[in-house]
């Protein structure tokens, strides 16, 4: 049938100008896309780098603080081993407290307290504490637990917010004499300020330390020390004893990039964080500089695009004129509906669509042939693999039935391969009769078959397998009489197979099939759970 005349559009654009327009538009779009992609990649890189750096820094400070606490507790333990010999000597006790406080400058104050809670020695000399009866939270905890400990923050008897680190003192007979301990005043200059205050960042980032009660033990703003933090995802993670990094919004409503780590001995958390805006600030200037460098090059490309358009348009027009003589029965109606908005494009599209249509038909047939078993019309291994890949991509649960014909070699030896082929073909028909339209039936090779049942649990698959087994056992196979099959059934949702993927499920089905054969054939088998 001759082609119908193509309706000419009202507006026809010269091909050369069209190429220039498309090339320029493509260049602009590509440039904008590149800028956007570059910005997004650089932005994510800056964020990831900052998160990683903050996490590493928090881990480093957590390790340093943990080593400090270990050293302090060792100092107190050593002192506790010396004190029993001098527990009745006030001068010796006073000298020991002075030594402890002055040796490393770890404590704001050091005390020796007897088993009744009375202060025997204190450094520096605090009149209110010497020979007094301590009744603070830390003192009561030390007397009660009689073990090395680090207390939670509390108000001391003289009104300081402190952390108290103590070690019990026992004599040679094991009798509890009291304890020696040191206080860290959280709202005064202390060892935490010394360890954490030398923050190597100078870009609006900062550190803080929080305990398991969400109380701030260290903060660059001294007024916030002792404050109980509100809802915060990072602090929630620290309370779960987790270390890592995260993008969060802090209590002041600022987007922050935080790295955090836990001190194992105390459960304290150290957080190093930096404002997201400060991290991304250099990126904006970088992108602006990039635009200024690229703009002259883009303008210089316009003459080149114009010349290339003229060069390209001449052979394209010639190809379009040649394509106008091509014809194909039944294609006129389809081509008439194509919105060809300039003459050359309509002619080239016509030729291309004809070729593409023929090619798609051939590809479709080849794809079907490649994935189909020629004898039975069932899927072959390629078809089975394609179905499994599609289901795994969708996380679709499925069950597998593996089966083969019992003593099939005897059928071939006795009746010949032609009868064997008829048996295989008849079995394929029975498999279709016992399955759903959505099931994928496969010939795995020889007399081995696979049934893939999407959205079917193990119980359903067992019912299908048993129904097929019974149908086969009762059927009269042309030329061979009665044959039986053995089947193995598994489900991808079985706990032992969930993480193994399709290969593990197929192997389990094969194992279940061999279990059925070992138990006498003509039965349905299940693989033993791993």
C-alpha positions as CSV (number, residue, x, y, z in Angstrom):
1,X,0.0,0.0,0.0
2,X,1.5,3.4,-1.0
3,X,2.4,5.8,1.8
4,X,-0.1,8.5,2.6
5,X,1.2,12.1,2.2
6,X,2.6,13.4,5.5
7,X,0.9,16.6,6.7
8,X,3.4,19.4,6.7
9,X,3.8,21.4,10.0
10,X,2.9,25.0,9.9
11,X,6.4,26.0,11.2
12,X,9.4,24.4,9.5
13,X,12.8,25.0,11.0
14,X,16.0,24.8,8.9
15,X,18.0,21.8,10.0
16,X,21.2,23.8,10.4
17,X,19.6,26.3,12.7
18,X,17.9,23.5,14.6
19,X,21.2,21.8,15.2
20,X,22.7,25.0,16.5
21,X,19.7,25.5,18.8
22,X,19.8,22.0,20.1
23,X,23.6,22.0,20.5
24,X,23.5,25.3,22.4
25,X,20.6,24.2,24.5
26,X,22.4,20.9,25.2
27,X,25.5,22.7,26.1
28,X,23.7,25.0,28.5
29,X,21.8,22.1,30.1
30,X,24.9,20.0,30.3
31,X,26.8,22.9,31.9
32,X,24.0,23.5,34.4
33,X,23.8,19.7,35.1
34,X,27.5,19.5,35.6
35,X,27.5,22.4,38.0
36,X,24.6,20.9,39.9
37,X,26.2,17.4,40.0
38,X,29.6,18.9,41.0
39,X,28.0,21.0,43.7
40,X,26.1,17.9,45.1
41,X,29.2,15.7,44.9
42,X,31.4,18.3,46.6
43,X,28.8,19.1,49.1
44,X,28.4,15.4,50.1
45,X,32.2,15.0,50.1
46,X,32.6,17.9,52.5
47,X,29.9,16.6,54.7
48,X,31.3,13.0,54.7
49,X,34.8,14.2,55.3
50,X,33.8,16.4,58.2
51,X,31.7,13.6,59.8
52,X,34.6,11.3,59.5
53,X,37.1,13.8,60.9
54,X,34.8,14.6,63.8
55,X,34.3,11.0,64.5
56,X,38.0,10.3,64.4
57,X,38.7,13.3,66.7
58,X,36.0,12.2,69.2
59,X,37.5,8.7,69.3
60,X,41.0,10.2,69.8
61,X,39.8,12.4,72.7
62,X,37.8,9.6,74.2
63,X,40.9,7.4,74.2
64,X,43.0,10.3,75.8
65,X,40.3,10.9,78.4
66,X,40.0,7.1,79.1
67,X,43.8,6.9,79.5
68,X,43.7,9.9,81.9
69,X,41.0,8.3,84.0
70,X,42.9,5.0,84.1
71,X,46.1,6.8,85.2
72,X,44.2,8.7,87.9
73,X,42.6,5.6,89.3
74,X,46.0,3.9,89.3
75,X,47.4,6.8,91.3
76,X,44.6,6.5,93.8
77,X,45.1,2.7,94.0
78,X,48.8,3.2,94.7
79,X,48.0,5.8,97.4
80,X,45.4,3.5,98.9
81,X,48.1,0.8,99.2
82,X,50.4,3.1,101.2
83,X,47.8,4.7,103.5
84,X,47.0,1.8,105.9
85,X,50.4,2.2,107.6
86,X,49.8,5.9,108.2
87,X,46.0,6.0,108.8
88,X,46.5,7.2,112.4
89,X,49.1,9.9,111.4
90,X,47.4,13.2,110.4
91,X,50.6,14.7,109.1
92,X,51.3,11.7,106.9
93,X,47.8,11.7,105.5
94,X,48.0,15.5,104.8
95,X,51.4,14.9,103.0
96,X,49.8,12.2,100.9
97,X,46.9,14.4,99.8
98,X,49.3,17.2,99.0
99,X,51.4,14.8,96.9
100,X,48.4,13.5,95.0
101,X,47.1,16.9,94.2
102,X,50.4,18.4,93.2
103,X,51.9,15.4,91.3
104,X,49.7,15.6,88.2
105,X,47.3,18.5,88.9
106,X,44.5,16.0,88.1
107,X,42.2,17.0,90.9
108,X,40.8,20.3,92.2
109,X,40.9,18.7,95.7
110,X,42.0,15.5,97.4
111,X,40.5,13.9,100.5
112,X,41.2,11.0,102.9
113,X,38.0,9.9,104.7
114,X,37.6,7.2,107.3
115,X,35.0,4.4,107.4
116,X,32.6,6.7,109.4
117,X,32.7,9.4,106.7
118,X,35.0,11.8,108.7
119,X,37.5,13.8,106.7
120,X,41.0,13.0,108.0
121,X,43.0,15.1,105.5
122,X,42.2,17.4,102.7
123,X,44.2,19.4,100.1
124,X,44.0,22.2,99.5
125,X,43.2,23.1,103.1
126,X,39.4,23.7,103.3
127,X,38.4,24.7,106.8
128,X,34.8,23.7,106.3
129,X,35.9,20.1,105.4
130,X,38.8,19.3,107.7
131,X,37.6,16.9,110.5
132,X,34.0,17.3,109.2
133,X,31.5,14.5,108.6
134,X,30.9,14.3,104.8
135,X,27.3,13.6,103.7
136,X,27.5,14.4,100.0
137,X,26.2,12.0,97.4
138,X,29.7,11.0,96.3
139,X,30.8,10.4,99.9
140,X,27.8,8.2,100.7
141,X,28.3,6.2,97.5
142,X,32.0,5.6,98.3
143,X,31.2,4.4,101.8
144,X,28.4,2.3,100.7
145,X,30.0,0.5,97.7
146,X,33.6,0.2,99.0
147,X,35.0,-0.1,95.5
148,X,36.9,2.1,93.0
149,X,34.3,4.4,91.4
150,X,33.7,7.5,89.5
151,X,30.5,9.2,90.6
152,X,27.9,11.0,88.6
153,X,28.0,14.8,88.8
154,X,26.6,16.1,92.1
155,X,26.7,19.1,94.4
156,X,29.4,18.8,97.1
157,X,29.0,19.9,100.7
158,X,30.5,23.3,99.8
159,X,28.3,23.8,96.8
160,X,30.6,22.8,93.9
161,X,29.3,20.7,91.0
162,X,31.8,17.8,91.1
163,X,32.8,14.4,89.9
164,X,34.4,12.4,92.6
165,X,36.9,9.6,91.8
166,X,37.8,7.4,94.8
167,X,39.5,4.2,95.9
168,X,38.8,2.2,99.1
169,X,41.5,1.7,101.8
170,X,41.8,-1.7,103.4
171,X,44.4,-2.8,106.0
172,X,46.4,-6.0,105.8
173,X,43.6,-7.9,107.6
174,X,41.1,-6.8,105.0
175,X,39.3,-4.4,107.3
176,X,37.8,-1.4,105.6
177,X,39.4,1.8,106.8
178,X,37.9,4.4,104.5
179,X,38.8,5.8,101.1
180,X,41.0,8.3,99.3
181,X,39.6,10.3,96.5
182,X,39.9,13.4,94.3
183,X,37.3,15.9,93.2
184,X,37.0,17.5,89.7
185,X,35.1,20.8,89.9
186,X,33.1,20.9,86.7
187,X,32.4,24.7,86.8
188,X,36.0,25.6,87.6
189,X,39.2,25.1,85.6
190,X,39.7,21.4,85.7
191,X,41.4,18.5,83.9
192,X,38.6,18.2,81.4
193,X,39.2,21.8,80.3
194,X,42.9,20.9,79.9
195,X,42.3,17.7,77.9
196,X,39.4,19.0,75.7
197,X,39.9,22.7,75.6
198,X,42.8,22.5,73.2
199,X,40.4,21.9,70.3
200,X,42.4,21.9,67.0
201,X,39.5,23.4,65.0
202,X,39.1,27.2,64.8
203,X,36.0,27.2,62.5
204,X,33.0,27.4,64.8
205,X,33.2,23.7,65.8
206,X,33.3,22.7,69.4
207,X,33.3,19.8,71.8
208,X,31.1,18.8,74.7
209,X,31.0,15.8,77.1
210,X,27.8,14.2,78.4
211,X,27.2,11.5,81.0
212,X,24.6,8.7,81.1
213,X,22.1,11.1,82.8
214,X,22.4,13.5,79.7
215,X,24.2,16.0,82.0
216,X,26.9,18.2,80.4
217,X,30.2,17.5,82.0
218,X,32.2,19.8,79.7
219,X,31.1,22.5,77.3
220,X,32.9,25.5,75.9
221,X,30.2,27.7,77.4
222,X,30.8,27.3,81.2
223,X,27.3,28.4,81.9
224,X,26.0,25.2,80.3
225,X,28.1,22.8,82.4
226,X,25.7,20.8,84.6
227,X,22.8,21.4,82.3
228,X,20.7,18.4,81.3
229,X,20.5,18.1,77.5
230,X,17.1,17.7,75.8
231,X,16.2,15.5,72.8
232,X,19.3,14.9,70.7
233,X,19.9,11.9,68.4
234,X,23.6,11.9,69.1
235,X,23.1,11.8,72.8
236,X,20.5,9.1,72.4
237,X,23.1,7.0,70.5
238,X,25.7,7.6,73.2
239,X,23.2,6.4,75.9
240,X,23.0,3.2,73.8
241,X,26.9,3.1,74.1
242,X,27.3,3.6,70.3
243,X,30.0,5.6,68.5
244,X,29.7,7.1,65.1
245,X,28.7,10.3,63.2
246,X,25.5,12.0,62.2
247,X,23.9,15.1,60.8
248,X,21.7,16.7,63.5
249,X,20.0,19.9,64.6
250,X,21.3,21.0,68.0
251,X,19.4,22.5,70.9
252,X,19.9,26.0,69.4
253,X,18.3,24.9,66.0
254,X,21.6,24.8,64.1
255,X,22.4,22.1,61.6
256,X,25.5,20.3,62.9
257,X,27.9,17.6,61.6
258,X,28.7,15.6,64.7
259,X,31.2,12.8,65.5
260,X,30.8,11.0,68.8
261,X,32.5,8.3,70.9
262,X,32.0,6.6,74.3
263,X,34.3,6.2,77.2
264,X,34.0,2.5,78.2
265,X,34.8,2.9,81.8
266,X,32.3,5.6,82.6
267,X,29.8,5.6,79.8
268,X,30.5,9.3,79.1
269,X,30.1,10.5,75.6
270,X,32.4,12.9,73.8
271,X,30.9,14.8,70.9
272,X,32.9,16.9,68.3
273,X,30.6,18.9,66.0
274,X,30.8,21.6,63.4
275,X,28.0,23.8,61.9
276,X,27.0,22.5,58.4
277,X,27.0,26.0,57.1
278,X,30.6,26.5,58.1
279,X,31.6,23.3,56.4
280,X,29.8,24.3,53.1
281,X,30.8,28.0,53.1
282,X,33.9,27.5,50.9
283,X,31.9,25.5,48.3
284,X,29.8,28.5,47.2
285,X,32.8,30.6,46.4
286,X,34.4,27.7,44.6
287,X,31.3,27.2,42.4
288,X,31.2,31.0,41.6
289,X,34.9,30.9,40.5
290,X,34.1,27.9,38.3
291,X,31.3,29.7,36.5
292,X,33.6,32.7,35.7
293,X,36.3,30.3,34.3
294,X,33.9,28.3,32.2
295,X,31.8,31.2,30.7
296,X,34.5,32.5,28.2
297,X,35.1,29.0,27.0
298,X,31.3,28.4,26.5
299,X,31.0,31.7,24.4
300,X,34.0,30.7,22.3
301,X,32.3,27.4,21.4
302,X,29.4,29.1,19.7
303,X,31.2,29.7,16.3
304,X,32.4,26.1,16.4
305,X,28.9,24.8,17.0
306,X,27.6,26.9,14.0
307,X,30.3,25.4,11.7
308,X,29.6,21.9,12.9
309,X,25.9,22.4,12.4
310,X,26.5,23.3,8.8
311,X,28.8,20.4,8.3
312,X,26.4,17.9,9.8
313,X,23.2,19.2,8.1
314,X,24.3,18.5,4.5
315,X,24.6,14.6,4.8
316,X,21.6,14.4,7.0
317,X,19.5,16.2,4.3
318,X,20.8,13.7,1.8
319,X,20.0,10.8,4.1
320,X,16.5,12.2,4.6
321,X,15.9,12.4,0.8
322,X,17.0,8.8,0.4
323,X,14.8,7.7,3.3
324,X,11.8,9.2,1.6
325,X,11.8,6.4,-1.0
326,X,11.5,3.6,1.6
327,X,8.2,1.9,2.1
328,X,6.6,-0.8,4.2
329,X,3.0,-2.3,4.1
330,X,0.8,-1.2,7.0
331,X,3.2,1.4,8.4
332,X,1.6,4.5,6.9
333,X,-1.1,4.9,9.6
334,X,1.5,4.6,12.4
335,X,3.9,7.0,10.8
336,X,1.1,9.5,10.1
337,X,0.6,9.9,13.9
338,X,4.3,10.8,14.5
339,X,4.7,14.6,15.4
340,X,7.4,15.3,12.9
341,X,7.9,19.0,13.4
342,X,10.3,19.6,10.5
343,X,10.5,17.9,7.1
344,X,13.9,16.2,7.4
345,X,13.1,14.8,10.8
346,X,9.8,13.2,9.6
347,X,11.6,11.4,6.7
348,X,14.5,10.1,8.9
349,X,12.1,9.0,11.7
350,X,10.1,7.0,9.1
351,X,13.1,5.0,7.9
352,X,14.4,4.5,11.5
353,X,11.1,3.3,12.9
354,X,10.7,0.8,10.1
355,X,14.1,-0.7,10.8
356,X,13.6,-0.6,14.6
357,X,10.2,-2.3,14.3
358,X,11.8,-5.2,12.3
359,X,14.7,-5.4,14.7
360,X,12.5,-5.5,17.8
361,X,10.5,-8.4,16.4
362,X,13.7,-10.4,15.7
363,X,15.2,-9.6,19.1
364,X,12.0,-10.6,20.8
365,X,11.9,-13.9,19.0
366,X,15.6,-14.5,19.8
367,X,15.1,-13.7,23.4
368,X,12.2,-16.2,23.7
369,X,14.2,-18.9,21.9
370,X,17.3,-18.3,24.1
371,X,15.2,-18.7,27.3
372,X,13.0,-21.6,26.3
373,X,13.7,-25.4,26.2
374,X,12.9,-26.6,22.6
375,X,11.5,-30.0,23.6
376,X,9.0,-29.0,26.4
377,X,8.5,-25.3,25.8
378,X,9.4,-24.7,29.5
379,X,12.0,-22.1,30.6
380,X,15.6,-23.2,30.4
381,X,18.3,-22.2,32.9
382,X,18.6,-18.7,31.4
383,X,14.8,-18.2,31.8
384,X,15.0,-19.5,35.4
385,X,17.9,-17.1,36.2
386,X,16.1,-14.2,34.7
387,X,13.0,-14.9,36.8
388,X,15.1,-15.3,40.0
389,X,17.0,-12.1,39.3
390,X,13.7,-10.1,38.9
391,X,12.2,-11.5,42.1
392,X,15.3,-10.9,44.1
393,X,15.4,-7.3,42.9
394,X,11.8,-6.9,44.2
395,X,12.6,-8.9,47.4
396,X,9.7,-11.2,46.4
397,X,9.5,-14.4,48.5
398,X,9.2,-17.6,46.6
399,X,9.4,-21.4,46.9
400,X,11.2,-23.9,44.8
401,X,10.2,-27.5,43.8
402,X,13.1,-29.5,42.4
403,X,12.1,-32.8,40.7
404,X,13.3,-35.5,38.4
405,X,12.1,-38.8,37.1
406,X,12.9,-41.9,39.1
407,X,15.1,-44.4,37.2
408,X,14.8,-42.4,34.0
409,X,17.9,-44.1,32.6
410,X,16.0,-47.4,32.6
411,X,13.2,-45.8,30.6
412,X,15.8,-44.7,27.9
413,X,17.6,-48.0,28.0
414,X,14.4,-50.1,27.7
415,X,12.2,-48.1,25.4
416,X,14.7,-45.8,23.7
417,X,15.3,-42.0,23.7
418,X,12.2,-41.2,21.6
419,X,10.0,-42.7,24.3
420,X,12.1,-40.9,26.9
421,X,11.4,-37.6,25.2
422,X,7.7,-38.4,25.2
423,X,7.9,-39.1,28.9
424,X,9.6,-35.7,29.5
425,X,7.1,-33.9,27.3
426,X,4.1,-35.5,29.2
427,X,5.6,-34.7,32.5
428,X,5.9,-31.0,31.4
429,X,2.2,-31.1,30.6
430,X,1.4,-32.4,34.1
431,X,3.5,-29.7,35.6
432,X,1.5,-27.1,33.8
433,X,-1.7,-28.6,35.0
434,X,-0.6,-28.5,38.6
435,X,0.7,-24.9,38.6
436,X,-0.5,-21.4,38.3
437,X,-0.1,-19.0,35.5
438,X,2.5,-16.9,37.5
439,X,4.6,-20.0,38.3
440,X,7.8,-20.4,36.3
441,X,8.4,-24.0,35.1
442,X,11.9,-24.9,34.0
443,X,13.7,-27.8,32.5
444,X,17.1,-27.8,34.2
445,X,18.6,-30.5,31.9
446,X,17.9,-34.1,31.1
447,X,15.1,-35.3,33.4
448,X,15.6,-32.6,36.0
449,X,13.0,-29.9,36.4
450,X,12.5,-26.8,38.6
451,X,9.2,-25.2,39.6
452,X,9.5,-21.6,40.9
453,X,6.4,-20.5,42.9
454,X,6.3,-16.7,43.6
455,X,4.5,-15.5,46.7
456,X,4.0,-19.1,47.9
457,X,5.1,-20.3,51.3
458,X,6.4,-23.7,52.2
459,X,3.0,-25.2,53.0
460,X,1.6,-24.2,49.6
461,X,4.7,-25.5,47.8
462,X,4.4,-28.8,49.7
463,X,0.7,-29.1,48.6
464,X,1.7,-28.4,44.9
465,X,4.5,-30.9,45.0
466,X,2.4,-33.7,46.6
467,X,-0.4,-33.0,44.0
468,X,2.1,-33.3,41.2
469,X,3.6,-36.4,42.6
470,X,0.3,-38.1,42.8
471,X,-0.8,-37.0,39.3
472,X,2.4,-38.5,37.9
473,X,2.2,-41.7,39.8
474,X,-1.4,-42.2,38.5
475,X,-0.7,-41.2,34.9
476,X,-0.1,-43.6,32.0
477,X,2.9,-42.3,30.1
478,X,2.7,-43.2,26.3
479,X,5.1,-46.0,25.5
480,X,6.5,-46.3,29.1
481,X,3.5,-47.0,31.3
482,X,3.8,-45.8,34.9
483,X,6.7,-43.7,36.1
484,X,7.3,-41.8,39.4
485,X,9.1,-38.6,40.4
486,X,10.9,-37.5,43.5
487,X,10.6,-33.9,44.6
488,X,12.4,-31.5,46.9
489,X,10.8,-28.4,48.4
490,X,12.2,-25.3,50.0
491,X,11.1,-21.8,50.6
492,X,13.3,-18.6,50.3
493,X,11.7,-17.4,53.6
494,X,13.3,-20.3,55.6
495,X,15.5,-18.7,58.3
496,X,18.6,-20.7,57.2
497,X,18.2,-19.5,53.5
498,X,17.2,-15.8,53.9
499,X,20.8,-14.5,53.6
500,X,22.0,-17.0,51.0
501,X,20.2,-15.7,48.0
502,X,18.8,-17.7,45.1
503,X,21.8,-20.0,44.8
504,X,21.4,-21.1,48.4
505,X,17.6,-21.8,47.8
506,X,18.3,-23.9,44.7
507,X,21.1,-25.9,46.5
508,X,18.7,-26.5,49.4
509,X,16.0,-27.7,46.9
510,X,18.5,-30.1,45.3
511,X,19.4,-31.4,48.8
512,X,15.7,-31.9,49.6
513,X,15.4,-33.8,46.2
514,X,18.3,-36.1,47.1
515,X,16.7,-36.7,50.6
516,X,13.5,-37.8,48.9
517,X,15.5,-40.3,46.7
518,X,17.4,-41.6,49.6
519,X,14.2,-42.2,51.5
520,X,12.8,-44.5,48.7
521,X,11.8,-42.2,45.8
522,X,8.3,-41.3,44.7
523,X,8.0,-38.9,47.6
524,X,8.4,-35.2,48.6
525,X,11.5,-34.4,50.5
526,X,12.6,-31.4,52.7
527,X,16.1,-30.3,53.3
528,X,17.4,-30.5,56.9
529,X,17.6,-27.0,58.4
530,X,21.2,-25.6,58.5
